[in-house]
């Protein structure tokens, strides 16, 4: 009986370890599937002929910076892909601006997002730019903190 009880306890412990591992792998698989679906949806959006791709190059002094805006000309949805932007300092946040009739219009602040960041809906724009602002954004852009700028079309 002692021998069989010992074997039962050993097998029971091994079973519990396998159950924990299975649950961990299942959660990891779900996470991977969610990321894959997000990536698929992003690729579908970017390949839509109605979506205009606006490459934003770094401005003087920030030439290594790069970002891309994807602007749906039908729904007017705006998505931002921060390709190469330096890490924002503590208390700071990147803000996207749409240039409409020569004036900057707030298109939203970039929160911690991976891949594409959904921004505000913009009905019309001739260009897009990104500045580094205080956390929460600013009603007007800080021009000396502009990182990238790109013209539509």
N, C-alpha and C positions, 0 to 999 in steps of 0.2 A: 504493500500500500504506500509506503514512504517513497519507493522508487517511482511509482505511477503518479503520485501527487507531485513529486519534483518535476517529472516530465510534463505534467499538465501545466504547472506554473511557468515553466520555461516556454512552452508552446503558447500559452496565453499572453505572456509578455511580448513574444515575437509577433503575435497577431496584433496586439495593440500598437506596436511600433509600425507595422505595415499599414494599419488603418490611418495613423497619423500622417505617414508619408503619402498615402493615397489622397487624403484630404488636402495636403499641402500642394501636391502636384495638380489636383483638380482646380484649386484656387489660382495657381500660377497659369494653368491652361486658360481659364476664364479671362484672366488679365491679358494674356497674349492675344486671345481672340478679340477682345474689345479694342486693343491697340491696332490689330490688323484691320478691323472693320472701320475704325477712324481713318486709317491710312487709305483704305479703299475709297471711302467717301471723299476724302481730300483729293485723291487722284481723279475721281469722277468729276468733281467740281472744277479742277484745274484744266481738264481736257474738254470741258464744255465750250463750244465755239462762241457762246455769248459772254464768256469771261475774258476780260482784258487783263493781260499781265503787264504790270508796271514795275520795271527794275529800278531800284533806287540805289544810286551809287553814293559813296562817301563824299562829303563836301571837303573843302580845303582844310587841312589839318586832321582830317578823320578819313583819309582815303581808303583805309582798310575796312571800313564799315560797309555793310551791304545788307539790303532787305528787299523783299518783293511783296507787292500788293497784288491781290487777285480781286478784281472788281467786276461783279456780274452786271452787265449793261442792261439786263432785263429786270431783275429783282432789286438791283442797286445794293446788294449785299457786298460787304468788304471783308476780306480776309488778309491777314498779315503773316508773312513768313519771315521771322527775324534771322536771316542767314548768318550774318556776322556782325553782331552788335556786342560791344563790351558789356561786361556785367554792370548793371546799374548800381551806383553807390547806395549805401544805406540811407533810407529816407527819400530816395529818388525813384522815378519810374519813367519809362519811355511813353511818349504820347504821339499818336499819329494825327497828322493834319491833312485835310483835303484843301487844295487851293482852288477856291471858287471865285470867279471874277476878280482875281488878283488878291483876294483876302483869304486868310487861313480860317478854316472851319474845323472845330474839334471832331475828330473821327474816333476818339476813344483812347483809353490808356491800355498799355500792354500789361496784363496780369501774368502771373506765372502760368504759362501754358506751354505745352510741348507741341511741336509741329505748327500747324496753322492756328492763329488766334483770330477769333471772330470779333470784328470791330463794329462800329456804328454803321447804319445804313446811310449811304451818301448818294443823293439823286444826281449830282453833276460835279465834275471836277476837271481841272486842266492839269493838275499835278498833285503829288503826295509828298509829304516830308515827315521826318521823325525828329523830335527834340527830346532832350532829357529834362524832365520837370520834377517839381516836388511831388511826393507821393499823393495820389488823388487827382493829379492833373492840374492844368492851368486854363483860365479862360482865354489867354493869349499866349502865343509861343514865345519862348526865350530864344531869340534868334542866334545868340552866341553859343547856344547849346544844341544847335542843329547838327545831326549826325549824317542823315542821308536825304536825298532829294531825287525825285524822278518825275518826268513828264508823262502824261497819258498820251498814248498814240505815238 
